[in-house]
Amino acid sequence: INIINDSQILILDQFTTRLLSSCCKMSNLMSEGITIVEDLHKNREPVPEMKAIYFMRPTAECIDKFIDDFKPKPKYKAAFVFFTDYCPDDLFDKMKKNCAKHIKVCKEINISFLPLEAQVSVSGDAFKSLYSPNSKDRDQTLETIANQIVTLCATLDEYPGVRYKKDSANGNKLAELVDNKLARHYELDDNSKKKGKTPALLLIVDRALDPVSPVLHELTYQAMAYDLIPIKDNTYEYDTLKDGSKKEALLNEEDELWVKLRHMHIAEVTGLMFSISLPQKTVHISLAEDLMNHYQKNVEKLCKAEQDLAVGADADGQKVKDPMRTLLPVLLHPHDTTDKIRAVLLYIFSLNGTTAENLNKLIQHVKIEEESGYILNWKHLGVPILSTPSMFSFRKPSRRDRSDQETYNVSRWTPVIKDIMEDAVENKLDVKDWPYQSECPSAWNGSRAVSARQKHKGSSPDDLRSGSRLIVFVLGGVSYSEMRCAYEVTHANKSCEVIIGSTHILTPRGLLEDIYNLGKQPMESFNIEDKP
């Protein structure tokens, strides 16, 4: 940004506003000479004596707005244009034809993703476009997501091999798009010589791979907070200890206590609260107490049944022979409707679909006859809700044995994505299930990609870059528990850094609303007696 000496105006669209606010403050911008930040899509007063920096997506809407700023009369002295990713030729030509003499710089800087955390990025919610049966822009959405993944790889300076989950139509299409766009990007790279593949692997995963993780009540601090507390824009509102007035706190990377606690189990967080002396402590005492109140009042009763249904066994390791007996106490208790829907879904997932008769009874029991889309619309993701005769031969993928790992009885489930990450790092992914769109270089061998000497280094970013990278992209949203897995696998395999990306971050209630909205009239669009 610091390209001219005078004070400057920075003009952003909605996406780049979110992008910049996720990684810098106004004070950072001011130190680079930015004195005013404006919204591209709002009416702005002309400031003809000032130069304007435009940071925007290369879309027709943004470029039309840009042209309006200089025709018929320029609002600014000059324009310095920076696009988040590749600008299509037709749009570039349109801009050049109308405004060439006003543009001093025009660059594609390849950053069209939101860096939410050290190892987490999102590209923007696209749920309805990807999964709605009436979607008319699915291909265009996948194209946009592919461009965003390419900018993530470019920012990491990686040219990875690409693999995808077999039988995922969206995943297959996205893998092909990303691979082609990566090849083109590194052909057109500023460097004079073409970049070859780096020791990195990009795995493309579809939400249907694991419907369980985003539905369960998770008891690690971050996941639990976003499930149970109304946190908007990462802002937690809490009572002050003195006068009962409200205060706000941002839960982000700059809160070192949040970063330290977010992946811990709530039992460990409450135990730590009294041994820490940091300025942010008041916020986290309040949040931990809030969460424990929810847990004791309602969540604790749900957790045992949820875990038994998800894992398929009780805390003693005894197989759950009749999942309906596990579900019934939840349905008979006065839990709220959303919690009952979550339990019913876990029951259905455990059986890989149930009969139409049983499903009708469950929907009536939870009293959601008019809102049955919360359950039925999962079929649009490719998750079986109704069983068919052909499914009796279906075998659930085997899970890693974690019986030697200490867990809490109410937190025995491990997200499927952790198994996938570990298999990828150890080079154990089955090619039949995870075909290659393009091969990784022979150097990729997961945790063994670097020498044993390097393995014992710490996991600071500089140390990690000496090894290999696994980039996992989840189409259809990623849950907080799955985000945590990226950190856990990185920590356990010091020489392989795991980055997790997705279209957006899921909370259980948010996901259920997304699912419901896939069909505006679910009872008309899906006859419960029909086969999927």
Secondary structure, 3 states (H helix, E strand, C coil): CCCCCCCEEEEECHHHHHHHHHHCCHHHHHHCCEEEEEECCCCCCCEEEEEEEEEECCCHHHHHHHHHCCCCCCCEEEEEEEECCCCCHHHHHHHHHHHHHHEEEEEECCCCCEEEECCEEECCCCHHHHHCCCCCCHHHHHHHHHHHHHHHHHHCCCCCEEEECCCCHHHHHHHHHHHHHHHHHHHCCCCCCCCCCCCEEEEEEEHHHCCCCCCCCCCEHHHHHHHHCCCECCEEEEECCCCCCEEEEECCCCCHHHHHHCCCEHHHHHHHHHHCCCCCHHHHHHHHHHHHHHHHHHHHHHHHHHHHHHHCECCCCCECCCHHHHHHHHHHCCCCHHHHHHHHHHHHHHHCCECHHHHHHHHHHCCCHHHCHHHHHHHHHCCCCECCHHHHHCCCCCCCCCCCCCCCCCCCCCCHHHHHHHHHHCCCCCCCCCCEEECCCCCCCHHHCCCHHHHCCCCCHHHHCCCEEEEEEEECCEEHHHHHHHHHHHHHCCCEEEEEEECCEECHHHHHHHHHCCCCCHHHHCCCCCCC
